[in-house]
Amino acid sequence: MGVLLFTSSSNIALADDDGVVDQSHPRARLILGDSNLVDNIAIVKPRVAPLGVFMRGQVIIQNLTDEKYLLDYKFDWLDDEGFLINDGGVWFPIVLGPREMKSIKSLGKSQYAARMQVTVRLTL
């Protein structure tokens, strides 16, 4: 990803590529990978729960505008120390119509997966 700039007074920070990072949830890092998405796309309601020996994660991606968005998203899973599990996630396309919300889910691919990182970007 890149270097993240954090302040001690907030759980929201800027990434070096003008994206926005939200770390307000203890088991989720939510990243808008492009400054053009700020105030237009929201990643909300992160949920992380065990499913047997694995972790299951879910978020809702919400279009806050009256425009259609072509986006990509990916889930990465991190261990308890914040290190990436395996090679990370794969990008998946998603289309959001005006004011539309879609739920996306992932299952941690290792018993060591403890936290999820969800990144949303404009389709390249």
C-alpha positions, 0 to 999 in steps of 0.5 A: 500500500504505502506510508500512512500518516496518522495523528494521535487524535483521530482514527482517520488518516490520509494515505500517501496516495491521497486515499483515506484510512479509517481504523476506528474498528478494532479488527478492521482497517477501511481504505478509500484508495482515491481522494476522489471517493471521499464524500462520495463512497463510504465503507460502513458497518464493518463486522468481523466474527469467528467462523470455526477456526477462521475469521469472517469479515463483512462491510457495506460499500455505499454510494452517497451520490446520484452518479454510477460508480465502477469500483474495485475492492479487495480484502486483505487479512492480517495477523494479530501483529498486523502482518499481511497473511499470504500474498494478500487479496485479489481485486474484484469489480463492483458497480454501485448505482446512485445511492446504492449499497452493497454488502461484501464478505470474505473469509480469512484464509488462515487460522492466524487471520485476526483483522481485515483490511478492505480497500476500495478504489476507482476501476483502473 
